[in-house]
Amino acid sequence: MKNNIYLDNCSTTPLSKYVKTEMIAAMNEDYKNPSSLHRLGITSEKAMEKALKSVSTLMNAMPNKVFFTSGGTESNNMAIFQVAKARKRNVKIALTMADHPSITETVKAYGIETYILPIDRFGVIKLEEIELPEHLDMIIITHVHNEIGSIQPMYEICKAVRKKYPTTHIHADCVQSYGKFKLHPEDWDIDTMSVSSHKIHGPKGIGAIYIKNPNKTSPFIVGGLQQRGLRGGTENILGIVGFGAAAEERLQYLESNLEKVALLKRTFMNILEDADIEYHVNSSENGTPYILSLSIPNAKGEVILHMMEERGIYISTSSACSSKSSHARKPLDVMGISRDRIEGTIRICFNEQLTEKEVTIAATELVKCIRTYNQWMGR
Ligand SMILES: Cc1ncc(COP(=O)(O)O)c(C=O)c1O
């Protein structure tokens, strides 16, 4: 029997059973426009409020500081827009350039001056080496890196930034950490934070942004007064209900999921470690267990990906958003990883719905693929 083992969970995750059930119920309910003043509109508004409560609780934020968007990309755009529109003088943003394209490309598109934060080979910001410029409008931090899974020391970075600049806008991209780790927007003292639904078994095309000071914020999508005036357009009620259900589920299992995924990753690594094959681990030991980036020496990651696909196992080489772009410097390149090593990179992203058996099959098949590849190459 052919396998069907999905290990590309950083690109997106399958809808959970509960999310599907809740979304189908919402479809049958045939929700009307939440802005309508009649009874039918009010029912939709109630469903949205319920979802907002779950989504914001999982963000560890008050519901009045959370706004639905179309996903992590829009949330990142909205945050950068806040700073870019205040073009009274030159705007300066600090970032690592190993961030997701919804950050790096947006900063480029606005033509914003950047201060590149020093990072180590895992993409972790080197606090001791930061020489922050005299003036800084914004700093962007990706909490968990989407390609190699490194975790930024949020408290330390935010504290250092706040010490020098009490009012600089701090934005956190928490798309890969939301629903997997506890977030602390208030303790970190950040201004905005992006999250997305489809990375936690919710539907695609829906996400949210935390905004510390909604009253001082401008809408990025201008239109009607939906979402307390901060995001125009009739709300994606089905997406919102699905996102709410996904968040509700994650809230119950946050810690047990993390433990389960750590064990799955260990099982996978044990099989690789016991095999007589060569590989480099790009991910840090201290990173998230949800993401494992490996490089196979003198190999093409894409070929390994397709060999695995033939066996019914789905992995990736890099993030879905940067896999098709050739013009931008890729995050691993920014981290100082050599071109050869990047060429041979594969990314394995676990989720808690996987079983030990599936992970064992996947690792065993990967070992076989690498051996076959080496034989083809006469090694
Ligand atoms: C770190 C990070 N930020 C932002 C995004 C974009 O999120 P979305 O797909 O919801 O637009 C992604 C998606 O892969 C991501 O990994």
The ligand as a MOL file (V3000), in Angstrom:
LIG
                    3D

  0  0  0     0  0            999 V3000
M  V30 BEGIN CTAB
M  V30 COUNTS 16 16 0 0 0
M  V30 BEGIN ATOM
M  V30 1 C 7.0050 33.0320 9.3690 0
M  V30 2 C 5.8630 33.2510 8.4160 0
M  V30 3 N 5.3270 34.4750 8.2950 0
M  V30 4 C 4.2940 34.7210 7.4790 0
M  V30 5 C 3.7310 33.7340 6.7050 0
M  V30 6 C 2.5720 34.0420 5.7980 0
M  V30 7 O 1.3810 33.5490 6.3450 0
M  V30 8 P 0.1090 33.2980 5.3930 0
M  V30 9 O 0.4020 32.0810 4.5830 0
M  V30 10 O -1.0240 33.1050 6.3510 0
M  V30 11 O -0.0680 34.5130 4.5710 0
M  V30 12 C 4.2760 32.4240 6.7680 0
M  V30 13 C 3.7530 31.3520 5.9200 0
M  V30 14 O 4.4050 30.3900 5.6020 0
M  V30 15 C 5.3510 32.1760 7.6550 0
M  V30 16 O 5.8980 30.9620 7.7800 0
M  V30 END ATOM
M  V30 BEGIN BOND
M  V30 1 1 1 2
M  V30 2 1 2 3
M  V30 3 2 2 15
M  V30 4 2 3 4
M  V30 5 1 4 5
M  V30 6 1 5 6
M  V30 7 2 5 12
M  V30 8 1 6 7
M  V30 9 1 7 8
M  V30 10 2 8 9
M  V30 11 1 8 10
M  V30 12 1 8 11
M  V30 13 1 12 13
M  V30 14 1 12 15
M  V30 15 2 13 14
M  V30 16 1 15 16
M  V30 END BOND
M  V30 END CTAB
M  END
